[in-house]
Amino acid sequence: MQRSSTTERGPLWRDPAVRALVIQAILLLALLGFIAMIVTNTLANLEARGITTGFGFLQERAGFSIPQTLIDYSGDSSYARTFVVGLLNTLLVSGMGIVAATIIGFAVGISRLSSNWLLAKLAAAYVEIFRNIPLLVQILFWYFAVLQALPSPRQSLSLFEAFFLNVRGLVVPAPDPLPGFSATLWALLLAVILVVVLSVYARRRQSRTGKPLPVFRLGALILIGLPLAVFLVTGRPLAWEVPALTGFNFKGGVTVIPELVALWLALSIYTASFIAEIVRSGIQSVPQGQVEAARAISLPGDVTLRKIVIPQAMRVIVPQLTSQYLNLTKNSSLATAIGYPDLVAVFAGTALNQTGQAIEIVAITMAVYLLISLVVSALMNLYNARTLLKER
């Protein structure tokens, strides 16, 4: 008797694939039911308390002022504009913090591996001190112990009679563009495009011929020289509004509020201590033979670090660096401790208290931080993909 080529299937409940699908379907239904119960219960409680839901409040008048605004804003502006102002302030301090923390972190991380004993010990002390002090304590230190101890506006610390530092912040001259200044901005944009094209051409040329181009020097010459030449040719169409002391405060210029400075310093210094350790571990992950080979062909130390060690170390540094950038952005919400008007303070704080729309405002705030984190992660992942070694 010939055996059948197909085996008879057993009961479906014994099939692992079917059981897995059934279990997943049950869990999904349970999750959807739990969410529906929460939503229904929340809506019923809001209705019982007479609280209206929806996003119509965003068009209502806010009725309060904000000390730092990057766009036009007044008490007559809407809550939607309040949200934009808070978001821009959050992005401002986060962007400034990422730049400063990266520069400080790389400098300290490289210094930790320096052959200079004093420099290495100072870098190690920096990491151990600032990494182990809570960020909130550092924010309060810079704000209350340092910036609030500055003199009053009448006794301001002055530099060239144009820059003034006092307890109310740093007052600097404000640029006043004149007719024709737009040509300089267009020249700057063109210079940026030319630098990008130059870097792409230099990379392809070096890959094809092995001959490098001084991209940094040429790029700096284009980026500075072209806008400067246009600026001079058009008659220097830019004036400066110098601040002047009138009464008990300064009039004119731009004031950098102390809350921004304190938050920026604390975020930058604290995050840089973690980035320094990431950079140190990344450099130490590069095989020592790479450095020895560079020394064997008499490459200078700075060229070895810049052309050989750092490019290979970036494969280890970038993933961890992404986490620190995300942490810095989210840690900026501690601004409420010193009154910096970020998204949490003005929108999830003042606006929420005045409108009572807790669910909508908290949901928007959470979604914004989630979106910022996803964008930062996507950009860093793109850069990380470019730094990976390509096998031939």
LOVEXDO-899779 format. One record per residue (C-alpha): residue in three letters; x, y, z. Coordinates in steps of 0.001 Angstrom, whole numbers, plus 500000, padded with zeros to 6 digits. Example, Ala and Ser with C-alpha at 12.3 -4.5 7.8 and 13.67 -1.06 7.14 Angstrom:
2
rest	c1	c2	c3
ALA	512300	495500	507800 $
SER	513670	498940	507140 $
This chain:
392
rest	c1	c2	c3
MET	500000	500000	500000 $
GLN	501402	503388	499003 $
ARG	501694	505973	501796 $
SER	499878	509291	501156 $
SER	502226	512207	500333 $
THR	500281	514558	502592 $
THR	499836	514155	506315 $
GLU	496462	514561	507879 $
ARG	496201	517782	509869 $
GLY	495265	517604	513537 $
PRO	492839	519849	515459 $
LEU	493285	523588	514933 $
TRP	493790	524247	518641 $
ARG	496967	522168	518467 $
ASP	498405	524299	515656 $
PRO	500952	526762	517226 $
ALA	500342	529377	514503 $
VAL	496563	529319	515051 $
ARG	496951	529490	518826 $
ALA	499253	532489	518495 $
LEU	496763	534341	516285 $
VAL	493881	533596	518661 $
ILE	495843	534792	521699 $
GLN	496879	537996	519909 $
ALA	493292	538663	518823 $
ILE	492017	538191	522396 $
LEU	494680	540539	523783 $
LEU	493893	543141	521109 $
LEU	490173	543007	521874 $
ALA	490899	543290	525609 $
LEU	493121	546333	524994 $
LEU	490520	548022	522785 $
GLY	487840	547292	525377 $
PHE	490006	548783	528141 $
ILE	490639	551938	526091 $
ALA	486939	552257	525249 $
MET	486038	551917	528941 $
ILE	488532	554665	529900 $
VAL	487285	557011	527168 $
THR	483627	556418	528032 $
ASN	484244	556889	531751 $
THR	486286	560067	531141 $
LEU	483625	561619	528890 $
ALA	480913	560788	531424 $
ASN	482875	562403	534271 $
LEU	483595	565516	532189 $
GLU	479922	565847	531272 $
ALA	478879	565412	534893 $
ARG	481201	568293	535888 $
GLY	480082	570511	533038 $
ILE	483485	570542	531336 $
THR	483307	570808	527564 $
THR	485711	568827	525408 $
GLY	487300	569669	522097 $
PHE	489959	572004	520737 $
GLY	487829	575106	520276 $
PHE	489593	576759	523225 $
LEU	492686	577206	521052 $
GLN	490986	580144	519317 $
GLU	490075	581891	522573 $
ARG	491965	584888	523975 $
ALA	494838	583856	526264 $
GLY	494925	587029	528358 $
PHE	498459	586710	529768 $
SER	501893	587876	528685 $
ILE	505043	585837	528087 $
PRO	508476	587315	528902 $
GLN	510278	585733	525908 $
THR	508656	585388	522498 $
LEU	510311	584622	519166 $
ILE	507177	585730	517302 $
ASP	504713	588578	517849 $
TYR	502603	587877	520919 $
SER	500424	589839	523343 $
GLY	497754	589184	525928 $
ASP	495142	589413	523174 $
SER	496667	586479	521282 $
SER	494961	583085	521202 $
TYR	495900	579929	523055 $
ALA	497018	578488	519722 $
ARG	499637	581239	519480 $
THR	500582	580562	523097 $
PHE	501280	576980	522086 $
VAL	503502	578124	519193 $
VAL	505438	580519	521455 $
GLY	506066	577786	524040 $
LEU	507078	575299	521357 $
LEU	509567	577734	519791 $
ASN	511088	578485	523203 $
THR	511481	574750	523845 $
LEU	513114	574214	520455 $
LEU	515395	577208	521040 $
VAL	516856	576040	524344 $
SER	516998	572421	523148 $
GLY	518840	573335	519960 $
MET	521282	575601	521792 $
GLY	521825	572914	524402 $
ILE	522506	570176	521838 $
VAL	525116	572291	520065 $
ALA	526884	573369	523265 $
ALA	526732	569921	524897 $
THR	528168	568293	521767 $
ILE	531103	570708	521597 $
ILE	531863	570498	525325 $
GLY	531326	566734	525436 $
PHE	533679	565996	522547 $
ALA	536342	568322	523965 $
VAL	536143	566764	527439 $
GLY	535923	563214	526097 $
ILE	539063	563650	523990 $
SER	540805	565402	526883 $
ARG	540160	562387	529125 $
LEU	542476	560374	526876 $
SER	545122	563087	526668 $
SER	548750	562281	527527 $
ASN	548791	565504	529552 $
TRP	548206	564348	533137 $
LEU	546672	567611	534364 $
LEU	544281	567929	531396 $
ALA	543132	564319	531724 $
LYS	542494	564680	535472 $
LEU	540575	567939	535006 $
ALA	538395	566291	532359 $
ALA	537765	563321	534655 $
ALA	536852	565661	537519 $
TYR	534418	567519	535257 $
VAL	532652	564278	534341 $
GLU	532455	562953	537893 $
ILE	531212	566236	539363 $
PHE	528543	567308	536881 $
ARG	527311	563811	536034 $
ASN	526522	563039	539667 $
ILE	524737	566274	540607 $
PRO	520995	566213	539775 $
LEU	520079	568392	536813 $
LEU	517403	570303	538738 $
VAL	519964	571245	541393 $
GLN	522294	572558	538693 $
ILE	519501	574612	537136 $
LEU	518688	576165	540503 $
PHE	522380	576817	541173 $
TRP	522966	578729	537935 $
TYR	519758	580710	538338 $
PHE	519715	581627	542026 $
ALA	523369	581404	543070 $
VAL	524962	582909	539957 $
LEU	522576	584951	537808 $
GLN	520382	586335	540589 $
ALA	523533	587569	542333 $
LEU	524322	589954	539459 $
PRO	523947	593732	539992 $
SER	520831	595751	539223 $
PRO	520393	597430	535803 $
ARG	521866	600706	537083 $
GLN	525077	598916	538125 $
SER	525232	596642	535065 $
LEU	528478	595051	533969 $
SER	529291	596740	530653 $
LEU	531389	595760	527646 $
PHE	532196	598473	525069 $
GLU	529121	600367	526321 $
ALA	527023	598128	524059 $
PHE	526660	594872	525992 $
PHE	525201	594963	529510 $
LEU	524837	592132	532036 $
ASN	522614	592477	535087 $
VAL	520110	590577	537193 $
ARG	517462	590971	534483 $
GLY	519567	589337	531809 $
LEU	522055	590104	529063 $
VAL	521194	593148	526924 $
VAL	522835	593234	523483 $
PRO	522454	595487	520423 $
ALA	519606	594551	518105 $
PRO	520158	594318	514322 $
ASP	518049	596685	512221 $
PRO	518046	595575	508551 $
LEU	517860	598388	506004 $
PRO	516518	598229	502420 $
GLY	518757	595980	500335 $
PHE	519807	593672	503169 $
SER	517825	590808	501627 $
ALA	520551	590500	498971 $
THR	523005	589496	501700 $
LEU	520616	586812	502949 $
TRP	520222	585423	499430 $
ALA	524006	585424	499076 $
LEU	524301	583485	502336 $
LEU	521791	580908	501086 $
LEU	523705	580592	497811 $
ALA	526962	580175	499754 $
VAL	525471	577321	501792 $
ILE	524350	575571	498594 $
LEU	527801	576022	497042 $
VAL	529486	574565	500142 $
VAL	527229	571494	499997 $
VAL	527977	571032	496296 $
LEU	531690	571479	496976 $
SER	531713	568852	499736 $
VAL	529918	566323	497512 $
TYR	532313	567014	494627 $
ALA	535364	566755	496900 $
ARG	534217	563428	498302 $
ARG	533617	561954	494848 $
ARG	536892	563377	493539 $
GLN	538850	561861	496414 $
SER	537101	558517	495917 $
ARG	538015	558611	492212 $
THR	541552	560025	492286 $
GLY	542658	559756	495922 $
LYS	543459	563480	496001 $
PRO	541683	565463	498757 $
LEU	540480	569042	498511 $
PRO	540749	571535	501402 $
VAL	536976	571579	501815 $
PHE	537035	573278	505210 $
ARG	539122	576221	504050 $
LEU	537339	576633	500730 $
GLY	533944	576250	502415 $
ALA	534772	578836	505067 $
LEU	536000	581226	502362 $
ILE	532780	580830	500373 $
LEU	530483	580936	503412 $
ILE	532053	584131	504747 $
GLY	533435	585804	501656 $
LEU	530393	585717	499365 $
PRO	527825	587223	501806 $
LEU	530440	589739	503027 $
ALA	531214	590863	499473 $
VAL	527510	591331	498697 $
PHE	527036	593142	502005 $
LEU	529830	595609	501178 $
VAL	528743	596098	497557 $
THR	525175	596928	498597 $
GLY	526426	599646	500947 $
ARG	526339	597768	504285 $
PRO	522539	597907	504699 $
LEU	522462	596995	508381 $
ALA	522197	599239	511440 $
TRP	522409	598356	515125 $
GLU	520074	599534	517882 $
VAL	522315	600006	520930 $
PRO	520522	599612	524301 $
ALA	520443	602660	526578 $
LEU	519638	602925	530284 $
THR	516431	604907	530822 $
GLY	515169	605032	534385 $
PHE	515452	601641	536044 $
ASN	515831	599522	532929 $
PHE	517341	599432	529443 $
LYS	515476	600528	526356 $
GLY	516272	599139	522926 $
GLY	518400	596166	521999 $
VAL	517605	592535	522717 $
THR	517396	591097	526227 $
VAL	518405	587491	526844 $
ILE	516461	586587	529972 $
PRO	518394	584918	532843 $
GLU	516019	581934	532834 $
LEU	517171	581026	529324 $
VAL	520849	581379	530246 $
ALA	520531	579303	533431 $
LEU	518580	576526	531720 $
TRP	520945	576477	528741 $
LEU	524071	576308	530921 $
ALA	522685	573546	533137 $
LEU	521411	571408	530247 $
SER	524640	571832	528263 $
ILE	527066	571142	531122 $
TYR	525057	568224	532532 $
THR	524510	566478	529185 $
ALA	528119	567138	528110 $
SER	529366	565037	531038 $
PHE	527537	562005	529625 $
ILE	528583	562762	526038 $
ALA	532206	562944	527193 $
GLU	532055	559350	528446 $
ILE	530369	558258	525216 $
VAL	533141	559883	523179 $
ARG	535841	558342	525371 $
SER	534387	554842	524998 $
GLY	533946	555342	521264 $
ILE	537578	556342	520793 $
GLN	538790	553434	522904 $
SER	536744	551040	520754 $
VAL	538968	551801	517757 $
PRO	541715	549147	517487 $
GLN	545070	550434	518713 $
GLY	546662	549091	515560 $
GLN	544958	551864	513591 $
VAL	546751	554510	515639 $
GLU	550055	552671	515469 $
ALA	549754	552367	511690 $
ALA	549144	556121	511450 $
ARG	552226	556789	513566 $
ALA	554247	554423	511393 $
ILE	553613	556612	508349 $
SER	554362	559767	510383 $
LEU	550830	561204	510461 $
PRO	550465	564057	512986 $
GLY	548399	563347	516073 $
ASP	545591	565745	515171 $
VAL	545316	564283	511652 $
THR	545213	560755	513092 $
LEU	542443	561743	515470 $
ARG	540436	563660	512859 $
LYS	540850	561363	509861 $
ILE	541231	557892	511371 $
VAL	540076	557597	514977 $
ILE	536982	559822	515144 $
PRO	535364	558565	511873 $
GLN	535580	554969	513136 $
ALA	534531	555889	516662 $
MET	531391	557626	515387 $
ARG	529834	554216	514688 $
VAL	529854	553594	518433 $
ILE	529199	557196	519491 $
VAL	526151	558085	517368 $
PRO	523556	555616	518787 $
GLN	524341	556654	522364 $
LEU	524574	560304	521346 $
THR	521009	560101	520044 $
SER	519765	559076	523476 $
GLN	521505	562052	525079 $
TYR	519953	564462	522563 $
LEU	516510	563046	523362 $
ASN	517183	563286	527098 $
LEU	518282	566919	526767 $
THR	515130	567831	524844 $
LYS	512867	566187	527402 $
ASN	514861	567564	530347 $
SER	514144	571086	529063 $
SER	510686	570676	530624 $
LEU	512393	571340	533996 $
ALA	512275	574987	532904 $
THR	509144	575421	535017 $
ALA	511356	575344	538131 $
ILE	512822	578774	537285 $
GLY	509984	580205	535194 $
TYR	511425	579843	531691 $
PRO	508426	580056	529306 $
ASP	508761	576730	527508 $
LEU	505936	574543	526194 $
VAL	505247	572914	529564 $
ALA	505240	576207	531485 $
VAL	503038	578367	529248 $
PHE	500823	575762	527577 $
ALA	500657	572763	529904 $
GLY	500851	575142	532857 $
THR	499220	578560	532554 $
ALA	496940	577738	529622 $
LEU	495767	574510	531280 $
ASN	494976	576280	534548 $
GLN	492945	578967	532794 $
THR	490974	576730	530417 $
GLY	490638	573499	532383 $
GLN	491135	571519	529151 $
ALA	493554	569111	530813 $
ILE	493041	566148	528502 $
GLU	493449	568108	525275 $
ILE	496432	570164	526453 $
VAL	498297	567235	527992 $
ALA	497624	565135	524879 $
ILE	498971	567890	522616 $
THR	502042	568348	524801 $
MET	502770	564623	524850 $
ALA	502313	564398	521080 $
VAL	504711	567306	520516 $
TYR	507483	565776	522616 $
LEU	506909	562439	520892 $
LEU	507156	564086	517468 $
ILE	510340	565971	518414 $
SER	511912	562734	519661 $
LEU	510957	560855	516490 $
VAL	512375	563614	514272 $
VAL	515657	563745	516209 $
SER	515911	559945	516110 $
ALA	515230	559873	512367 $
LEU	517891	562488	511638 $
MET	520468	560735	513808 $
ASN	519620	557374	512220 $
LEU	520213	558875	508785 $
TYR	523591	560158	509919 $
ASN	524385	556826	511558 $
ALA	523629	555018	508294 $
ARG	526155	557267	506531 $
THR	528872	556535	509090 $
LEU	528602	552747	508820 $
LEU	531456	550955	507131 $
LYS	530605	549954	503566 $
GLU	531921	546556	502574 $
ARG	533257	546252	499051 $
